[in-house]
Amino acid sequence: MKNHITTIAFDADDTLWVNEPYFQEAEKEFCVLLEDYLPQHSVSQELFKTEMQNLHLYGYGIKGFMLCMIETICRVSNGTASMQLINKAIDLGHELLQQPVQLLDGVTETLEDLKGKYRLVMATKGDLLDQERKLKKSGLENYFHHIEIMSDKQNTDYTKLLKHLDCKPENFMMLGNSIKSDILPVLEIGGFTAHIPFHTTWAHEQHEHQLKHERFIELESIDEVLKYLVQ
């Protein structure tokens, strides 16, 4: 691994900065809003079902989450919910869009160590404007040679990214918290990967099976990647 890597890509949400806990808190508040119609755990299930049904239309991010909350309200209430309830769901989305950017431990130090030695890339899913906002607030923008905000993270998406970067898979490493989105597709196209677990993961991104692969490493924190790379 040490002799091949020239380009290192980083996922953003829950790899560089905190994200999923904000969504989970918003979802808890949303479930409370609808407890007159269904138990909170059932509301959560209905919201997730709505998100999965609409993922191919809305993609990933807060705006899609807001639309799914509104649709869930309409379905769960059989169209009887008040505009006040819908406005409260919209407020939850607005609050998400204004959350502070909290960097995870070791991120700045790791990027500082790697800058100039490798071509650094941010490759993340999500809403374009929101991810651009978080990147600007994070203070990390200048570390990256290229920013890629992706509609999805499938094999074809990574192949397109590598083509744009003029980078061969064997010279590429992806770091992220999602086995499903950051690791498996990159392994399938021949790249290297490093998984950095986050303490909470969206249900859609969860992967239960233990992974072993010659081009895969499991880290406890982002700075651990340094010992696997040429310094």
Short mmCIF file of the C-alpha atoms (twelve columns), coordinates in Angstrom:
data_MODEL
# 
_entry.id   MODEL 
# 
loop_
_atom_site.group_PDB 
_atom_site.id 
_atom_site.type_symbol 
_atom_site.label_atom_id 
_atom_site.label_alt_id 
_atom_site.label_comp_id 
_atom_site.label_asym_id 
_atom_site.label_seq_id 
_atom_site.Cartn_x 
_atom_site.Cartn_y 
_atom_site.Cartn_z 
_atom_site.pdbx_PDB_model_num 
ATOM 1   C CA . MET A 1   0.000   0.000  0.000   1 
ATOM 2   C CA . LYS A 2   2.711   2.477  0.921   1 
ATOM 3   C CA . ASN A 3   4.321   2.436  -2.517  1 
ATOM 4   C CA . HIS A 4   1.194   3.008  -4.620  1 
ATOM 5   C CA . ILE A 5   -1.020  5.724  -3.130  1 
ATOM 6   C CA . THR A 6   -0.844  9.172  -4.731  1 
ATOM 7   C CA . THR A 7   -4.416  10.418 -4.193  1 
ATOM 8   C CA . ILE A 8   -6.387  10.225 -0.952  1 
ATOM 9   C CA . ALA A 9   -10.111 11.001 -0.804  1 
ATOM 10  C CA . PHE A 10  -12.040 11.744 2.365   1 
ATOM 11  C CA . ASP A 11  -15.731 11.384 3.009   1 
ATOM 12  C CA . ALA A 12  -17.063 14.451 4.844   1 
ATOM 13  C CA . ASP A 13  -20.121 13.716 7.015   1 
ATOM 14  C CA . ASP A 14  -19.125 11.798 10.158  1 
ATOM 15  C CA . THR A 15  -15.587 11.411 8.804   1 
ATOM 16  C CA . LEU A 16  -14.379 15.019 8.833   1 
ATOM 17  C CA . TRP A 17  -17.219 16.549 10.861  1 
ATOM 18  C CA . VAL A 18  -20.287 15.574 12.899  1 
ATOM 19  C CA . ASN A 19  -23.488 14.997 10.928  1 
ATOM 20  C CA . GLU A 20  -25.677 11.989 11.773  1 
ATOM 21  C CA . PRO A 21  -26.304 12.944 15.446  1 
ATOM 22  C CA . TYR A 22  -27.951 16.165 14.240  1 
ATOM 23  C CA . PHE A 23  -30.266 14.172 11.959  1 
ATOM 24  C CA . GLN A 24  -31.113 11.730 14.735  1 
ATOM 25  C CA . GLU A 25  -32.020 14.557 17.105  1 
ATOM 26  C CA . ALA A 26  -34.240 16.141 14.433  1 
ATOM 27  C CA . GLU A 27  -35.903 12.786 13.819  1 
ATOM 28  C CA . LYS A 28  -36.650 12.369 17.542  1 
ATOM 29  C CA . GLU A 29  -38.312 15.780 17.608  1 
ATOM 30  C CA . PHE A 30  -40.265 14.923 14.466  1 
ATOM 31  C CA . CYS A 31  -41.536 11.679 16.013  1 
ATOM 32  C CA . VAL A 32  -42.795 13.615 19.024  1 
ATOM 33  C CA . LEU A 33  -44.711 15.935 16.699  1 
ATOM 34  C CA . LEU A 34  -46.701 12.983 15.320  1 
ATOM 35  C CA . GLU A 35  -47.266 10.967 18.489  1 
ATOM 36  C CA . ASP A 36  -50.988 11.854 18.407  1 
ATOM 37  C CA . TYR A 37  -51.203 9.733  15.255  1 
ATOM 38  C CA . LEU A 38  -48.711 6.911  15.884  1 
ATOM 39  C CA . PRO A 39  -46.228 5.768  18.559  1 
ATOM 40  C CA . GLN A 40  -42.860 7.438  18.114  1 
ATOM 41  C CA . HIS A 41  -41.074 4.270  16.960  1 
ATOM 42  C CA . SER A 42  -43.754 3.754  14.290  1 
ATOM 43  C CA . VAL A 43  -43.345 7.334  13.074  1 
ATOM 44  C CA . SER A 44  -39.618 6.682  12.738  1 
ATOM 45  C CA . GLN A 45  -40.326 3.583  10.649  1 
ATOM 46  C CA . GLU A 46  -42.741 5.505  8.420   1 
ATOM 47  C CA . LEU A 47  -40.219 8.296  7.893   1 
ATOM 48  C CA . PHE A 48  -37.505 5.816  6.934   1 
ATOM 49  C CA . LYS A 49  -39.883 4.118  4.498   1 
ATOM 50  C CA . THR A 50  -40.614 7.480  2.900   1 
ATOM 51  C CA . GLU A 51  -36.901 8.269  2.638   1 
ATOM 52  C CA . MET A 52  -36.168 4.960  0.926   1 
ATOM 53  C CA . GLN A 53  -39.044 5.391  -1.520  1 
ATOM 54  C CA . ASN A 54  -37.824 8.867  -2.498  1 
ATOM 55  C CA . LEU A 55  -34.069 8.389  -2.411  1 
ATOM 56  C CA . HIS A 56  -33.849 7.992  -6.179  1 
ATOM 57  C CA . LEU A 57  -35.767 11.266 -6.608  1 
ATOM 58  C CA . TYR A 58  -34.340 13.498 -3.896  1 
ATOM 59  C CA . GLY A 59  -30.907 12.041 -3.320  1 
ATOM 60  C CA . TYR A 60  -29.132 12.548 0.004   1 
ATOM 61  C CA . GLY A 61  -29.278 15.604 2.233   1 
ATOM 62  C CA . ILE A 62  -31.403 17.875 4.379   1 
ATOM 63  C CA . LYS A 63  -33.755 19.141 1.662   1 
ATOM 64  C CA . GLY A 64  -34.818 15.607 0.808   1 
ATOM 65  C CA . PHE A 65  -35.206 14.887 4.528   1 
ATOM 66  C CA . MET A 66  -37.531 17.899 4.868   1 
ATOM 67  C CA . LEU A 67  -39.693 16.780 1.950   1 
ATOM 68  C CA . CYS A 68  -39.885 13.285 3.406   1 
ATOM 69  C CA . MET A 69  -40.997 14.657 6.774   1 
ATOM 70  C CA . ILE A 70  -43.796 16.596 5.093   1 
ATOM 71  C CA . GLU A 71  -44.888 13.579 3.032   1 
ATOM 72  C CA . THR A 72  -44.856 11.381 6.139   1 
ATOM 73  C CA . ILE A 73  -47.044 13.876 8.000   1 
ATOM 74  C CA . CYS A 74  -49.582 13.823 5.181   1 
ATOM 75  C CA . ARG A 75  -49.646 10.027 4.989   1 
ATOM 76  C CA . VAL A 76  -49.686 9.285  8.705   1 
ATOM 77  C CA . SER A 77  -52.429 11.849 9.340   1 
ATOM 78  C CA . ASN A 78  -54.436 10.879 6.238   1 
ATOM 79  C CA . GLY A 79  -54.193 14.484 5.125   1 
ATOM 80  C CA . THR A 80  -55.739 15.903 8.293   1 
ATOM 81  C CA . ALA A 81  -52.566 17.429 9.811   1 
ATOM 82  C CA . SER A 82  -52.542 21.187 10.319  1 
ATOM 83  C CA . MET A 83  -50.254 23.591 8.468   1 
ATOM 84  C CA . GLN A 84  -48.747 24.355 11.873  1 
ATOM 85  C CA . LEU A 85  -47.468 20.779 12.080  1 
ATOM 86  C CA . ILE A 86  -45.953 20.990 8.603   1 
ATOM 87  C CA . ASN A 87  -44.338 24.312 9.490   1 
ATOM 88  C CA . LYS A 88  -42.753 22.706 12.555  1 
ATOM 89  C CA . ALA A 89  -41.233 20.008 10.332  1 
ATOM 90  C CA . ILE A 90  -39.858 22.698 8.016   1 
ATOM 91  C CA . ASP A 91  -38.391 24.450 11.065  1 
ATOM 92  C CA . LEU A 92  -36.592 21.230 12.002  1 
ATOM 93  C CA . GLY A 93  -35.014 21.206 8.552   1 
ATOM 94  C CA . HIS A 94  -33.992 24.853 8.836   1 
ATOM 95  C CA . GLU A 95  -32.371 24.121 12.178  1 
ATOM 96  C CA . LEU A 96  -30.387 21.292 10.579  1 
ATOM 97  C CA . LEU A 97  -29.178 23.658 7.869   1 
ATOM 98  C CA . GLN A 98  -27.846 26.033 10.507  1 
ATOM 99  C CA . GLN A 99  -26.068 23.551 12.759  1 
ATOM 100 C CA . PRO A 100 -22.447 24.398 13.598  1 
ATOM 101 C CA . VAL A 101 -19.655 22.462 11.920  1 
ATOM 102 C CA . GLN A 102 -17.897 20.382 14.557  1 
ATOM 103 C CA . LEU A 103 -14.666 18.813 13.316  1 
ATOM 104 C CA . LEU A 104 -13.840 15.337 14.538  1 
ATOM 105 C CA . ASP A 105 -10.680 14.662 16.529  1 
ATOM 106 C CA . GLY A 106 -7.450  14.525 14.556  1 
ATOM 107 C CA . VAL A 107 -8.874  15.772 11.255  1 
ATOM 108 C CA . THR A 108 -6.949  19.023 10.916  1 
ATOM 109 C CA . GLU A 109 -3.689  17.480 12.120  1 
ATOM 110 C CA . THR A 110 -4.006  14.566 9.670   1 
ATOM 111 C CA . LEU A 111 -4.752  16.787 6.682   1 
ATOM 112 C CA . GLU A 112 -1.879  19.074 7.651   1 
ATOM 113 C CA . ASP A 113 0.486   16.111 7.753   1 
ATOM 114 C CA . LEU A 114 -0.638  14.768 4.365   1 
ATOM 115 C CA . LYS A 115 -0.858  18.069 2.491   1 
ATOM 116 C CA . GLY A 116 1.875   18.395 -0.108  1 
ATOM 117 C CA . LYS A 117 2.718   14.679 0.079   1 
ATOM 118 C CA . TYR A 118 -0.499  13.412 -1.496  1 
ATOM 119 C CA . ARG A 119 -3.239  14.868 -3.660  1 
ATOM 120 C CA . LEU A 120 -6.131  15.284 -1.235  1 
ATOM 121 C CA . VAL A 121 -9.764  15.113 -2.327  1 
ATOM 122 C CA . MET A 122 -13.077 15.520 -0.507  1 
ATOM 123 C CA . ALA A 123 -15.652 13.092 -1.917  1 
ATOM 124 C CA . THR A 124 -19.022 13.192 -0.199  1 
ATOM 125 C CA . LYS A 125 -22.727 12.695 -0.804  1 
ATOM 126 C CA . GLY A 126 -25.372 15.243 0.092   1 
ATOM 127 C CA . ASP A 127 -26.966 18.501 -0.919  1 
ATOM 128 C CA . LEU A 128 -24.607 20.753 -2.896  1 
ATOM 129 C CA . LEU A 129 -25.308 24.029 -1.101  1 
ATOM 130 C CA . ASP A 130 -25.295 22.467 2.359   1 
ATOM 131 C CA . GLN A 131 -22.029 20.614 1.819   1 
ATOM 132 C CA . GLU A 132 -20.409 23.742 0.373   1 
ATOM 133 C CA . ARG A 133 -21.602 25.665 3.443   1 
ATOM 134 C CA . LYS A 134 -20.151 23.088 5.837   1 
ATOM 135 C CA . LEU A 135 -16.856 22.928 3.970   1 
ATOM 136 C CA . LYS A 136 -16.502 26.714 4.088   1 
ATOM 137 C CA . LYS A 137 -17.324 26.830 7.802   1 
ATOM 138 C CA . SER A 138 -14.978 23.930 8.541   1 
ATOM 139 C CA . GLY A 139 -11.854 25.837 7.515   1 
ATOM 140 C CA . LEU A 140 -10.621 22.752 5.636   1 
ATOM 141 C CA . GLU A 141 -11.176 23.935 2.075   1 
ATOM 142 C CA . ASN A 142 -7.545  24.808 1.351   1 
ATOM 143 C CA . TYR A 143 -6.355  21.279 2.109   1 
ATOM 144 C CA . PHE A 144 -8.145  19.796 -0.888  1 
ATOM 145 C CA . HIS A 145 -7.005  19.651 -4.493  1 
ATOM 146 C CA . HIS A 146 -10.538 18.757 -5.592  1 
ATOM 147 C CA . ILE A 147 -14.049 18.773 -4.082  1 
ATOM 148 C CA . GLU A 148 -16.577 16.219 -5.360  1 
ATOM 149 C CA . ILE A 149 -20.144 16.393 -4.013  1 
ATOM 150 C CA . MET A 150 -21.700 13.219 -5.382  1 
ATOM 151 C CA . SER A 151 -25.327 12.281 -5.948  1 
ATOM 152 C CA . ASP A 152 -24.421 8.717  -4.972  1 
ATOM 153 C CA . LYS A 153 -21.401 6.541  -4.255  1 
ATOM 154 C CA . GLN A 154 -21.650 3.549  -6.537  1 
ATOM 155 C CA . ASN A 155 -18.890 1.925  -8.615  1 
ATOM 156 C CA . THR A 156 -19.746 4.155  -11.566 1 
ATOM 157 C CA . ASP A 157 -19.535 7.309  -9.451  1 
ATOM 158 C CA . TYR A 158 -16.042 6.460  -8.232  1 
ATOM 159 C CA . THR A 159 -14.947 5.432  -11.716 1 
ATOM 160 C CA . LYS A 160 -16.110 8.824  -12.992 1 
ATOM 161 C CA . LEU A 161 -14.232 10.587 -10.177 1 
ATOM 162 C CA . LEU A 162 -10.998 8.713  -10.905 1 
ATOM 163 C CA . LYS A 163 -11.303 9.509  -14.591 1 
ATOM 164 C CA . HIS A 164 -11.693 13.191 -13.750 1 
ATOM 165 C CA . LEU A 165 -8.661  13.036 -11.478 1 
ATOM 166 C CA . ASP A 166 -6.692  11.048 -14.070 1 
ATOM 167 C CA . CYS A 167 -5.913  8.558  -11.318 1 
ATOM 168 C CA . LYS A 168 -5.634  4.788  -11.541 1 
ATOM 169 C CA . PRO A 169 -7.531  2.757  -8.902  1 
ATOM 170 C CA . GLU A 170 -4.273  1.281  -7.570  1 
ATOM 171 C CA . ASN A 171 -3.075  4.832  -6.795  1 
ATOM 172 C CA . PHE A 172 -6.274  5.829  -4.969  1 
ATOM 173 C CA . MET A 173 -7.348  5.516  -1.344  1 
ATOM 174 C CA . MET A 174 -10.769 6.372  0.085   1 
ATOM 175 C CA . LEU A 175 -11.319 7.082  3.783   1 
ATOM 176 C CA . GLY A 176 -14.788 7.125  5.297   1 
ATOM 177 C CA . ASN A 177 -17.184 5.960  7.986   1 
ATOM 178 C CA . SER A 178 -19.576 4.014  5.734   1 
ATOM 179 C CA . ILE A 179 -18.615 0.514  4.621   1 
ATOM 180 C CA . LYS A 180 -21.490 0.570  2.140   1 
ATOM 181 C CA . SER A 181 -20.670 3.913  0.469   1 
ATOM 182 C CA . ASP A 182 -16.996 4.609  1.119   1 
ATOM 183 C CA . ILE A 183 -15.422 1.160  1.135   1 
ATOM 184 C CA . LEU A 184 -17.149 -1.552 -0.905  1 
ATOM 185 C CA . PRO A 185 -17.504 0.354  -4.216  1 
ATOM 186 C CA . VAL A 186 -13.856 1.459  -4.116  1 
ATOM 187 C CA . LEU A 187 -12.634 -2.071 -3.421  1 
ATOM 188 C CA . GLU A 188 -14.712 -3.314 -6.334  1 
ATOM 189 C CA . ILE A 189 -12.986 -0.962 -8.785  1 
ATOM 190 C CA . GLY A 190 -9.514  -1.800 -7.458  1 
ATOM 191 C CA . GLY A 191 -8.787  1.039  -5.047  1 
ATOM 192 C CA . PHE A 192 -7.537  1.082  -1.453  1 
ATOM 193 C CA . THR A 193 -9.788  1.900  1.493   1 
ATOM 194 C CA . ALA A 194 -9.685  2.836  5.159   1 
ATOM 195 C CA . HIS A 195 -12.751 2.599  7.386   1 
ATOM 196 C CA . ILE A 196 -13.072 5.018  10.302  1 
ATOM 197 C CA . PRO A 197 -16.137 3.970  12.332  1 
ATOM 198 C CA . PHE A 198 -18.428 6.641  13.742  1 
ATOM 199 C CA . HIS A 199 -20.454 5.913  16.858  1 
ATOM 200 C CA . THR A 200 -23.778 6.227  15.038  1 
ATOM 201 C CA . THR A 201 -24.731 5.408  11.439  1 
ATOM 202 C CA . TRP A 202 -27.901 6.028  9.424   1 
ATOM 203 C CA . ALA A 203 -29.831 2.775  8.950   1 
ATOM 204 C CA . HIS A 204 -29.450 2.940  5.166   1 
ATOM 205 C CA . GLU A 205 -25.639 3.012  5.475   1 
ATOM 206 C CA . GLN A 206 -25.279 0.178  7.985   1 
ATOM 207 C CA . HIS A 207 -23.287 -2.922 7.026   1 
ATOM 208 C CA . GLU A 208 -23.316 -5.786 9.497   1 
ATOM 209 C CA . HIS A 209 -20.797 -8.197 7.976   1 
ATOM 210 C CA . GLN A 210 -17.150 -8.170 8.984   1 
ATOM 211 C CA . LEU A 211 -14.928 -7.187 6.093   1 
ATOM 212 C CA . LYS A 212 -11.493 -8.558 5.278   1 
ATOM 213 C CA . HIS A 213 -9.612  -7.519 2.155   1 
ATOM 214 C CA . GLU A 214 -5.979  -6.940 1.229   1 
ATOM 215 C CA . ARG A 215 -6.779  -3.367 0.193   1 
ATOM 216 C CA . PHE A 216 -8.846  -2.555 3.291   1 
ATOM 217 C CA . ILE A 217 -7.748  -1.308 6.709   1 
ATOM 218 C CA . GLU A 218 -9.839  -0.651 9.804   1 
ATOM 219 C CA . LEU A 219 -8.897  2.410  11.834  1 
ATOM 220 C CA . GLU A 220 -9.990  3.669  15.232  1 
ATOM 221 C CA . SER A 221 -9.324  7.312  14.352  1 
ATOM 222 C CA . ILE A 222 -8.441  9.272  11.247  1 
ATOM 223 C CA . ASP A 223 -4.843  9.978  12.283  1 
ATOM 224 C CA . GLU A 224 -4.068  6.242  12.362  1 
ATOM 225 C CA . VAL A 225 -3.926  6.283  8.561   1 
ATOM 226 C CA . LEU A 226 -0.569  8.068  8.763   1 
ATOM 227 C CA . LYS A 227 1.275   4.924  9.836   1 
ATOM 228 C CA . TYR A 228 0.137   3.139  6.659   1 
ATOM 229 C CA . LEU A 229 1.365   5.870  4.310   1 
ATOM 230 C CA . VAL A 230 4.746   7.109  3.167   1 
ATOM 231 C CA . GLN A 231 5.687   10.187 5.179   1 
# 
